[in-house]
Amino acid sequence: MDPHPELQPTENDAPGETPEPPQRMTKRQILTLISIASVNFSSMICYSILGPFFPNEAVKKGASQTVIGLIFGCYAICNLLGALILGKYIVQIGAKFMLVMGLFVSSVCTILFGLLNRVPAGAAFISLCFIVRSVDAVGFAAAMTSSFAMTAKIFPNNVATVLGSLEIFTGLGLIMGPPVGGWFYQSFGYEVPFMLLGCFLLVMVPFNIYVLPVIEAEPSKDSFLKLLMKTKIVLLCYVTFTLSAGLGFLDATLSLFAIDTFGLSPGYVGLIMVGLSLPYCLASPLLGYFADKYPVTRSWFMVIGGTATGIGFWFLGPAPFFNISSHLWLLVLMLAIIGFSLGMTAIPTFPEIITCAYDLGYEEGLSTLGMVSGLFGAFWSLGMFYGPTVGALITQNLNFQWAAVVQGSLAFLGAFFLAVCYFYQQPQERSDRRATGDRQTDETTALLSAG
């Protein structure tokens, strides 16, 4: 039995009639939104505090630029594996239990990460960084995979709108994390930012136990492999990969570039990172509303967003072949463009994959939504591994400017292939709709003749 009967269409609606729009959200929906918003905010603020000061702190502990990239990257690999496995078995584990336990694990790992400055420099410090980040990644994967699936289940007709609204809190976490982390680090040292935010995350655990609804569902026999048989889903997964690769690249390299090039302190680097997350935060609700109200715009949002992201990365350094020197104002402007374009690309991606899964014949339920969430999370994590590791490697052997060019080229490539797919499928979809209309007309005529 569906625990949210108020969310489903009723059988009393007469055929051909437009069902009455819901007057207001139920108490359960409101509490679920508050719960998932708290998860998005608290998880992202704990994730994003590392950017302004951890790379510099890790260098003091004997880590190279490449090793720092691997520390960021191992988080993504474990997140990838966790998202796939947990997305597949979300029904058996339970969506609520998965989210709450993921939140608890992340809170403990955040606190432990704050104690790593007491570990001797060298192999011991680097090894514990890898271990704590890896466990934290599995907890984060559990919380986010479950939250995406629950959102799509409870708001099936407004997925992009709700996700866009929730991204306000994701953006707030990304906005507040760098400056808060940088300020606390400068004022109180390495431990305090992690201790405060880890305890804040821990407080969210009993709150979500009380607030979150229990969703019952039957497991599905469908697989991830069948999802990846559809060309458009593969392209959407690649687009997801490019988005997270860009964010991961900036996490691992931007702070050192800004400190070395402009002589900024970690606190000011945190403020610069607000230029990336603020436009994303402000634009997401509006983009989500348009993606739901006008589904045809989703593909164009992703194409335009990918192109703008590529331009932003090319001018971020800027690219050496432009023969333009680095300026702080240009860096902040390009971060703002990248932030807005990431929102334009990311918000429609998840509902588009859900639509493609239903087109392939997947059952409409929590099991399918869990698999889609897991697939989305896996490719997001793959990008989060590629971005910092390859980006840091290119930065170390060449420079930040060339690494940003490579990242921008990935975004351009995704936009190009998605545009080709869109132009190819649009006439085919019109033909399918025309054929469906002709069949319905023939059937209606036959029925009238028989009468």
N, C-alpha and C positions, 0 to 999 in steps of 0.2 A: 504493500500500500504506500502510495506517495505521501510523505509527511507534510507536503505543501499543497493541499488540494485547491487552495485559493489561488494558486499561481497557474493552474491549468485551464484551458478553455472548457466550458461546460457543454453538455450535450443538449441543453435546452435552447441553444442558439439555433434559430431556423436557418436552413441552407440559404446562402445568398445574402443573409443579413450581416451587417457589420456589428460585431459584438461591442457592447458598451465598454468604453475605456475604464480601467480601474480608477476608483475615486481617490484612494490614498493607499500608501503602503501599509501592510499589516505590521503589528508589533514585532512579529518574528522577523520580518524582512528588515525592519529598522535596526533591531538588535544585531542581526547578522552583518549589516553594513558597518555598524559601529565596531563590531568585533574584527572584521577583516581589515577595516581601515586602521585599527590599532596594530594589527599584525604587520601590515605594509609599512606603516610609519616606524614602528620600533625596530623591525628587522633591517630596514634600509638605513636608519640612522646609525645602527651598530656596524653595518657593513661599510658605510662610506666614511667613517672617521679615520680610517687608515691612510687615505690618500695624501693629506698634507704633510704628515710627519713620519709615518712608518718607514718609507724608503730611506729617508735620511738617517733614522735610528738604526735601521738594519745595516747600512753601510758602516756605521760606527762599530757594529758587532761583527764585522768581518764578512758581510755578504756582498757579492758583486751585483752589478745591475742585472745580469742574467739570472742569478739566483733569486733576486727580488721578484723578477718576472715569474719565475717558477713557483714561488710561494703564493703569488696571486693566482697562478695558473692551476696549481694543485687543487685549490678550492673549487675551481670550475670543473675539473675532471670528476671529482667526487660528487659534485652537484649533478653532473650529467648522469652518472651511474645511479645515483639516488633517485633522480627524477624519473628515469625509465622504469626502475623496479617498483618504486612506490606508486607511480602512475598506473602501472599494470594491476597492482594488487590493492588499490585504494578501497574497493568494496569490501574485500576480506579483512583489511586492517581497520577500516572505519575512518571516514573523512574527519570527524571531529577529533578522535583520538590521535590521528596522524598530525593534525595541525597543532594540538596542544603539546604533544611530546616533542615535535620539531622546535617549537618555541622554547621549551624548557632546555633542550640540548644546546640551542644557540645562546641562551643566556649564560649557561655555565661556561661554555667555551669562550665567550666574550670576556668574562671575569678572569679565566685562566690566561687568556692572551695578555691581559694587563699585568700579569706577574712575570712575564718572560724576560723583562729587563733585569731580573735578579739572576738569570741563568748566565753562566760564563759565555764569553764571546766565542765564536767559531762554530764547530760542528754541533755542540750541544744546543746552542741557541737556534741554529738553522733547522736541526732535526725536530725540535719541539714546535717550531713555527709550522712546519709541514704537518705534524700530527694534529695539533689543535685546530688548524685551519681545515684539515680534511674532515674531522668529526663535525665541526661547525657547519661545513658545507652540506652534509647529509641532513642535519637538523633544518637548515634553511630550505633544502629541497623538499622536505616533508611539509613544512609550513606553507610554502608558496604553491606547490602542486595542489595541495588540498584546498587552499583558498581560491585558486583559479577555478577548480572544478565545482566547488560549492557556489561560487558566484554565478557561473553559467547555469547551474541546476536551478537555483532559486530565482534567477532573473533570465529565463530563456529567451524572451523577446527583446531584451534591452542589454545584451551582453556588452557591446561596445560602449554604450552610454554609462553603464554602471562601472565598467573597468576604467573608463576615462575619468569618472568622478573619483574613483578610488586612487587613481594615479596622482591626484592632488596630494594625498598623504604619502605616497611613494616619493613624490617630488619634494615634499616638505622634509622627509627623512634625508633625502640626498642633499637638500639645501642646507639643513641645519647640521648634518654630520660633519662636513669639512670645517666650517668656521668654529663650531662648538668644540670639535676635537682639537683643532689647531690652537684655540684660545686656552682650553684647559691644559693642553700639553705645555704651552709656553708659561702658563701661570703656576701649574702645580706638578708638572712632570709627566712621565710616560704612563704611570699607573692609573691616575684619577679618571681620565676619559673612559677607559674600559670598565672600571669599577662602577661608575655612575650609570653608564648606559646598560651594562650587564644587569645591574639590579633593577633598572627600569623595565628591561625585557622580562625579568623574572616576575615582576608584579603583574605583567600582562597574562601570566599563566592562569592563576585562579579566576581572573576576570573573564577569560575566554572559556574556561570550564563552565562558568555559570551562564554565559550569554549565548554560546553557539548552539544551534539546533542539531539534533541527531537526524541524519539522513539515511534511510534504509534503501537498499537497492540490491538487485541480483547481478552476480558477476557475468561478464560477457565472454564469448569464445573468440571474439575478433582479436586481431593482432596488430602490432605496430607495422609489420612488414606490408600488410595490405594498404595501410595509409600511404606508405612511401611508393606505392605503385602508380600513384596519380602525379602527373608532371607538375601540376599547379601546387600541390602540397610540398613537393620537393623544392620548388622555387621559393615558396613562402618560408620553408625551413631555412633556406640559404639566406633569405632576407633577415630572418631572426638572428642567424649567425653573425651577419655583418653588423647588426645593431649592437649586440653585446660585445663583439670584438672591438668596436670603437670605444665603448665605455671602459672595457678592461684595459685597452691601450692607454687611455688617458689616466686611469687610476695609477698605473705603474710608472708612467714616464713624465706626466705633465708637471708634477711638483718639482722634480729635479731640474727640468728645463726652465721653469719660471724662476727658480732660485738662482741657477747659474747665469741665465741670460739677463734677468732684470734685478737681481740682488734682493729678492723679496724674502720676507720671513714666512714660516709655516702658517702663521695666522692670516697673512695677506693672501697666501696661496689658497687657503680655504675660502676666502671671499671671492677669489677669481672663479673657483669652481661653482659658485652660486650662479654665475653667468650661464653655465650649462644647464643646471637643473631648474632654475626659475622659469624660463620660457616653456620647458617641458611640462612643468607643473600647471602653469596657467592655461596652456593650450589644450591639454588632454581632455577636459570635460567637453569643450566645444567640438573638438574633433570626434570624440566618441558619439556625441549626439548626431552629428551629420552622417557618421558611418552607419548608424542604426536607421536613421530616417531616410537616407538616400544610399542604399547598399551599393548602387552602381558607382558611387564615388570612391569606394574602398581601394580599388585597383589603382585609380589615378592618384589617390593620396600616397600610396606606397611608391609609385613611380616618381612622383614629384619629390616626395620626401627623401628617397634614396639619392636622387640627383643633387638635391640641396645639401645633403650630408657629405657627399663626395666633394662638392665645392668648398664646404666649410673646412674639411680636413686638408685640402690642397693649399688653402690660404692660411691655415693655422700656424704653420712654421715661419713664413710661408714656404712653398716649394722652391727649391734652389733654381729651377729653370725660369722662374718668374723674375729673378734678379731684384727682389724686393727685400729690404732689411726687416728684421723682426721689430714690431712695436707692440707695446702692452695693450693699447686701445684696439689694435687689429686682432690680437689674441682673444680679448674679451668678446669682441663683436662676432668672431667666428665660433666661439663657444656658444653664444646665444643662438646663432643660426643652426648649429648642430643640435642643440637642445630642442628647438622647435621642430626641426625636420625629423628627429628621432621620434617625437610624439606623433607626427603625421604618418610615419611609417609603422610604428609599433602598435598603435591602438587598433587599426583594422585587421592586423595579422591574425590574432587569436580567433575572433569570430569567423574569419574567412576559412581557417583550417577546420573549424567546427562544421561550417556549411559544406565543405568538401567531403568531410567524413560522413555526413548524413546523405550526401549525394551518392556515396559509395555503398549505401545500404546499412551503415552502422545503426544500431539501436539508439534511440534518443533516451539516454539515461546517464546516471552517474559513472557507470563503468566506461562508456565512450568518452565522457568529459574528462575522466581521469587519465585515459590514454592520450587524449589530445593535450592535456596539461603537461603530462610527462614528456611527450614529444616536443612540445614548445620549450619546456624547461631544459630538455637535453641539448637542443641546438643552441639555446641561449647560453648554456654552460660551456658548450664547445667553443663558442665565440669568446666567452670569458677566459678560456684557456689560451686560445690562439692570440687574442689581443695583447695581453701583457707579456707572454713568453716570446712570441715572434717580434712584437713591437720593441721589447727591451733588447732583444738580440740585434735587431737592425739599428736601434739607437746606439748600442755599444760599439758596433762595428762601423757604422756610418755616422748618422746623427739623427736628431729628433725630426728634422724637416723631411728627410727621405722616408722615415718610418710613417709619418703622417700621410705622405703621398701614397704609400702602399695601402694604407687603411682607407683612404678616400677612393682609391681605384676599386677596391672590393665593393664599396657602396654603389659606385657607378655601374659596375658589372651586374649587380643584383637588379638595379632599376632597369637596365637595358633588357635583360632576359625576361623580366616581368612584363615589360611593355610589349615585347614580341609575343609572349604567351597571350596577353590580353587582346592584341590585335588579331591573333590567330583564332582564339576561342569566341570572340564576339560574333562574327558571322555564323559560326556553328551553333551558338546558343540561340540566335534569332531564328535559324532554320529549324531547330528543335522545337522552339515555342510555336512556330508556324505549323509544323507537322502535328503537334499536340492539339492546336486549335482546329485543324482540319479534321482530325479524328473525332474530336468532341462534336463538331458540326455534323459529321456523317452519322454518328451515333444518335444524335438528337433527331435528325431527319428520319432515320430508320424507325425510331420509336414513334414519331408522329405519324408516319405512314402506317405503321402497324395498328395504331389506335384508330 
